[in-house]
């Protein structure tokens, strides 16, 4: 099972590399460097996630906890640096909402390996190909006031490929195809919601990124803003539906 999943991940990375090569042809040298920095950082991140899932408990739990606590630290640091005194309620509400989402995400991190693989692959494909299809086909802005870089084309491309991948993953993991497609759709909705929510907070604070820990991506929240709510959604789906 792991070998098939890994080969699928590598295949997606090859497709991504081809897409970035085509996209980069029309970009400046500095932009091309930024694109490939982001690509190889993501390659490292995805492999780290995959390996911790493969090694089973407690490795993915440790990684999930590190992601969660680093994200919490980024929220606190960002509001201290860029927030104003009249945004105290805004900060508290952001903190509470983050904690509400993080708790099921941490519970998700101790799920069975099959559940972890399913959510991990669906979210990763949605994340990556939303950006790729957005750069290649995105013309109409989705919600420019909240996230100026998101396009309808990017969202559609990411959703379609992620849900189709979820259906294929379900077949591989022994999950009913209809259920797998439903789960993938809900996960993608939560993942996109998390991404949009992070963008909203950044616009309110007038910042580009939550940090600079991940080259080409920004902070942990910039990179994992879809994994955390997507994983939380998978925990709820797998335990209550």
Secondary structure, DSSP 8 states (H G I E B T S, - for coil): -HHHHHHHHHHHHHHHHHHHHHHHTTS-HHHHHHHHHHHHHHHHHHHHHHHHHHT-TTHHHHHHHHHHHHHHHHHHHHHHHH--GGGHHHHHHHHHHHHHHHHHHHHHTTS-HHHHHHHHHHHHHHHHHHHHHHHHH--SEEETTTEEEEEHHHHHHHHHHHHHHHHHHHHHHT--HHHHHHHHHHHHHHHHHHHHHHHHHHHHHT-S-S-SSBTTTBSHHHHHTTHHHHHHHHHHHHHH-
